[in-house]
Amino acid sequence: MASLPAAGTTPTEFKFRRVNKISISEEIAQQILDLISSGHLTPGQRLPSERELCKTFGAARSSLREALRCLSIIGVLNARVGEGTSVASDGGKFLGKIMEWRLITERHDIENLLEVRIALEGTAAADMAVRGADADIARLRDLLSQMKASIKDNEHFATLDLEFHITIAKASGNSLLFDLVSMIRGQLAGGLSKVLLLPNALPLSYKEHTAIFKAIEQRDADASREAMHAHLDAALSRYRTALGKRIANAVHTSTPAKDRARNLAR
């Protein structure tokens, strides 16, 4: 057993196992992840020294350092010269790396993220309608005015669009929701740029954002959620069109194909 001293608290005992697998560094990393997942290692908590960990794991320093380096690269741990290694304060970088890798390796994750975004941002809009401050609503009003003035400027409109949605997520009062929405929006930047190139995409998007704003301004949570869902459903449909997925062409195909097209259009 090894002591993992938490900052500002008395040392807490944790059970480590001697490593036996061929990939020793991988097992070390997995044990550390398991302790974080179970709550035995908490954000900001410092790990024991390399000497202690090597003795506890029964592993060479090179294997330990490889494990710690890998966890640091993906944002699970923070390693600073003179300060030792500690658990990262938040998982934002870790989540971002996972999503970035999935987008690189899996072709359809853009659509999956768009679908997840519908659920998250619908909740964010409803929460802002209830919890948002007057200053937040004023900020949305200003962004909407700027979007109207930028209706022929794709790049500027896209920037304002992003800020509009991030403002709603932040004003929802749910920090985890804000982090998830921000991360997903960042991963979707490339895909969403294609949507704005479609004919009438900007005027339609502006109209949908206006509906969202009006519902939030009226403090109507249900209407805000519905308006956000309608906008993001339309954005998803426009994205599919931008990729050449013309669902309308399915009208002249077999009945099963028609059913699939209707499901995609929902």
C-alpha positions as CSV (number, residue, x, y, z in Angstrom):
1,M,0.0,0.0,0.0
2,A,1.2,3.5,-0.8
3,S,0.3,6.9,0.6
4,L,-1.0,9.5,-1.9
5,P,-0.9,12.9,0.0
6,A,-3.7,15.2,-1.0
7,A,-2.9,18.9,-1.0
8,G,-4.1,20.4,2.2
9,T,-5.3,17.1,3.7
10,T,-3.9,14.1,5.6
11,P,-2.4,11.3,3.5
12,T,-4.9,8.7,2.3
13,E,-4.1,5.0,1.7
14,F,-4.6,3.4,-1.7
15,K,-4.1,-0.1,-2.9
16,F,-1.8,-0.6,-5.8
17,R,-0.9,-3.9,-7.3
18,R,2.4,-5.1,-8.5
19,V,2.4,-5.0,-12.3
20,N,2.8,-8.3,-14.2
21,K,1.7,-7.6,-17.8
22,I,4.1,-7.4,-20.7
23,S,3.2,-3.7,-21.2
24,I,4.1,-2.5,-17.8
25,S,3.6,1.2,-18.6
26,E,0.1,0.5,-19.9
27,E,-0.9,-1.2,-16.7
28,I,0.5,1.6,-14.6
29,A,-1.5,4.1,-16.6
30,Q,-4.6,2.0,-16.3
31,Q,-4.3,1.8,-12.5
32,I,-3.9,5.5,-12.2
33,L,-7.0,6.0,-14.4
34,D,-9.0,3.6,-12.3
35,L,-8.1,5.5,-9.1
36,I,-9.2,8.8,-10.7
37,S,-12.4,7.2,-12.0
38,S,-13.3,5.8,-8.6
39,G,-12.6,9.1,-6.9
40,H,-9.6,7.9,-4.9
41,L,-7.5,10.3,-6.8
42,T,-9.0,13.8,-7.1
43,P,-8.3,16.8,-9.3
44,G,-5.3,18.7,-8.1
45,Q,-4.0,15.8,-5.9
46,R,-0.3,15.1,-6.1
47,L,1.0,11.6,-6.8
48,P,3.8,10.1,-4.7
49,S,7.4,10.6,-5.8
50,E,8.8,8.5,-8.7
51,R,10.9,6.5,-6.2
52,E,7.8,5.6,-4.1
53,L,5.7,4.7,-7.2
54,C,8.5,2.5,-8.7
55,K,8.8,0.6,-5.4
56,T,5.0,0.2,-5.1
57,F,4.5,-0.9,-8.7
58,G,7.6,-3.1,-8.7
59,A,8.5,-1.4,-12.0
60,A,11.5,0.3,-13.5
61,R,11.6,4.1,-13.6
62,S,11.6,4.1,-17.4
63,S,8.2,2.2,-17.5
64,L,6.8,4.6,-14.8
65,R,7.9,7.7,-16.7
66,E,6.4,6.4,-19.9
67,A,3.0,5.9,-18.2
68,L,3.1,9.3,-16.6
69,R,4.2,11.0,-19.8
70,C,1.3,9.4,-21.8
71,L,-1.2,10.5,-19.2
72,S,0.2,14.0,-19.2
73,I,0.0,14.2,-23.0
74,I,-3.7,13.5,-23.0
75,G,-4.4,15.9,-20.2
76,V,-5.1,13.4,-17.3
77,L,-2.0,14.4,-15.3
78,N,0.0,17.6,-14.9
79,A,3.8,17.3,-14.6
80,R,5.8,20.3,-13.6
81,V,9.5,20.5,-12.9
82,G,10.1,21.0,-9.2
83,E,6.4,20.4,-8.3
84,G,5.9,16.8,-9.2
85,T,3.0,15.2,-10.9
86,S,-0.7,15.8,-10.0
87,V,-4.1,15.0,-11.3
88,A,-5.4,17.6,-13.8
89,S,-7.9,20.0,-12.4
90,D,-10.4,19.3,-15.2
91,G,-10.9,16.8,-18.0
92,G,-11.4,19.3,-20.8
93,K,-8.2,18.5,-22.6
94,F,-8.7,14.7,-22.1
95,L,-12.2,14.8,-23.6
96,G,-11.0,17.0,-26.4
97,K,-8.2,14.6,-27.3
98,I,-10.7,11.7,-27.4
99,M,-13.1,13.5,-29.6
100,E,-10.3,14.7,-31.9
101,W,-9.0,11.1,-32.4
102,R,-12.5,9.7,-33.0
103,L,-13.1,12.4,-35.7
104,I,-9.8,11.5,-37.4
105,T,-10.5,7.7,-37.4
106,E,-14.3,7.5,-37.9
107,R,-15.9,9.2,-40.9
108,H,-19.4,9.6,-39.6
109,D,-18.7,11.2,-36.2
110,I,-19.5,14.7,-37.5
111,E,-23.2,13.6,-37.9
112,N,-23.1,11.9,-34.5
113,L,-21.8,15.0,-32.8
114,L,-24.5,17.1,-34.5
115,E,-27.1,14.7,-33.1
116,V,-25.6,14.9,-29.6
117,R,-25.5,18.6,-29.9
118,I,-29.3,18.7,-30.4
119,A,-29.9,17.2,-27.0
120,L,-27.3,19.2,-25.2
121,E,-28.1,22.6,-26.6
122,G,-31.9,22.1,-26.3
123,T,-31.3,21.7,-22.5
124,A,-29.0,24.7,-22.5
125,A,-31.6,26.9,-24.1
126,A,-34.3,25.8,-21.7
127,D,-32.0,26.4,-18.7
128,M,-31.0,29.8,-19.9
129,A,-34.7,30.8,-20.3
130,V,-35.1,30.0,-16.6
131,R,-31.7,31.0,-15.1
132,G,-30.2,33.4,-17.6
133,A,-29.4,36.9,-16.3
134,D,-30.8,40.0,-18.1
135,A,-27.2,40.8,-19.2
136,D,-27.0,37.4,-20.9
137,I,-30.2,38.1,-22.8
138,A,-28.9,41.5,-23.8
139,R,-25.7,39.9,-25.1
140,L,-27.8,37.5,-27.3
141,R,-29.8,40.5,-28.6
142,D,-26.6,42.2,-29.6
143,L,-25.2,39.1,-31.3
144,L,-28.4,38.6,-33.2
145,S,-28.2,42.2,-34.4
146,Q,-24.7,41.6,-35.6
147,M,-25.7,38.4,-37.4
148,K,-28.3,40.3,-39.3
149,A,-25.8,42.9,-40.4
150,S,-23.4,40.0,-41.5
151,I,-25.9,38.1,-43.5
152,K,-23.7,38.2,-46.6
153,D,-20.4,37.6,-44.8
154,N,-20.0,33.8,-44.2
155,E,-16.9,34.0,-42.1
156,H,-18.1,36.7,-39.7
157,F,-21.6,35.1,-39.5
158,A,-20.0,31.8,-38.5
159,T,-18.0,33.5,-35.7
160,L,-21.2,35.2,-34.4
161,D,-23.1,31.9,-34.7
162,L,-20.6,30.2,-32.5
163,E,-20.6,33.0,-29.9
164,F,-24.5,32.9,-29.8
165,H,-24.5,29.2,-28.9
166,I,-21.6,29.4,-26.4
167,T,-23.4,32.3,-24.7
168,I,-26.5,30.2,-24.2
169,A,-24.5,27.3,-22.9
170,K,-22.6,29.5,-20.4
171,A,-25.8,31.2,-19.3
172,S,-27.4,27.9,-18.6
173,G,-25.6,27.8,-15.3
174,N,-24.4,24.2,-15.9
175,S,-20.6,24.2,-16.1
176,L,-20.4,20.7,-17.4
177,L,-22.9,21.4,-20.1
178,F,-21.0,24.5,-21.1
179,D,-17.7,22.4,-21.3
180,L,-19.4,19.8,-23.5
181,V,-21.0,22.3,-25.8
182,S,-17.8,24.2,-26.2
183,M,-15.8,21.1,-27.0
184,I,-18.3,19.8,-29.5
185,R,-18.6,23.2,-31.3
186,G,-14.8,23.3,-31.6
187,Q,-14.8,19.8,-33.2
188,L,-17.6,20.8,-35.6
189,A,-16.1,24.0,-36.9
190,G,-14.9,22.5,-40.2
191,G,-18.2,20.7,-40.9
192,L,-20.4,23.7,-40.1
193,S,-18.4,25.9,-42.4
194,K,-19.7,23.8,-45.3
195,V,-23.3,24.4,-44.2
196,L,-23.1,28.2,-44.6
197,L,-22.0,27.8,-48.2
198,L,-25.5,26.5,-49.2
199,P,-27.9,28.9,-50.9
200,N,-30.0,30.8,-48.4
201,A,-28.2,29.1,-45.5
202,L,-27.4,32.4,-43.7
203,P,-30.9,33.9,-43.9
204,L,-32.5,30.7,-42.7
205,S,-30.0,30.4,-39.9
206,Y,-30.6,33.9,-38.8
207,K,-34.4,33.3,-38.8
208,E,-33.9,30.2,-36.6
209,H,-31.6,32.1,-34.2
210,T,-34.3,34.8,-33.9
211,A,-36.9,32.3,-32.8
212,I,-34.5,30.9,-30.2
213,F,-33.8,34.4,-28.9
214,K,-37.5,35.4,-28.7
215,A,-38.4,32.2,-26.7
216,I,-35.5,32.8,-24.2
217,E,-36.4,36.5,-23.9
218,Q,-39.9,35.4,-23.0
219,R,-38.5,33.0,-20.3
220,D,-40.3,30.1,-21.9
221,A,-38.2,27.0,-21.3
222,D,-40.3,24.6,-23.4
223,A,-40.4,27.0,-26.4
224,S,-36.7,27.7,-26.1
225,R,-35.9,24.0,-26.2
226,E,-38.2,23.5,-29.2
227,A,-36.7,26.4,-31.1
228,M,-33.2,25.2,-30.5
229,H,-34.2,21.7,-31.6
230,A,-35.8,23.0,-34.8
231,H,-32.7,25.0,-35.6
232,L,-30.3,22.2,-35.0
233,D,-32.5,19.7,-36.9
234,A,-32.4,22.1,-39.8
235,A,-28.6,22.5,-39.5
236,L,-28.2,18.8,-39.5
237,S,-30.3,18.5,-42.6
238,R,-28.3,21.2,-44.3
239,Y,-25.1,19.5,-43.4
240,R,-26.3,16.3,-45.0
241,T,-27.3,18.3,-48.1
242,A,-23.8,19.9,-48.2
243,L,-22.3,16.4,-48.3
244,G,-24.5,15.4,-51.2
245,K,-27.0,13.4,-49.2
246,R,-30.1,14.6,-51.0
247,I,-32.9,12.9,-49.1
248,A,-35.5,14.2,-51.6
249,N,-34.1,11.8,-54.2
250,A,-35.4,8.9,-52.1
251,V,-39.0,9.8,-53.2
252,H,-38.8,7.6,-56.3
253,T,-37.2,4.6,-54.5
254,S,-38.6,1.6,-52.7
255,T,-40.8,1.9,-49.6
256,P,-38.1,0.8,-47.2
257,A,-35.7,3.4,-48.6
258,K,-38.5,6.1,-48.2
259,D,-38.8,5.1,-44.5
260,R,-35.1,5.5,-44.0
261,A,-35.1,8.9,-45.6
262,R,-37.9,10.0,-43.4
263,N,-35.9,8.9,-40.3
264,L,-32.9,10.8,-41.5
265,A,-35.0,13.9,-42.0
266,R,-36.3,13.9,-38.4
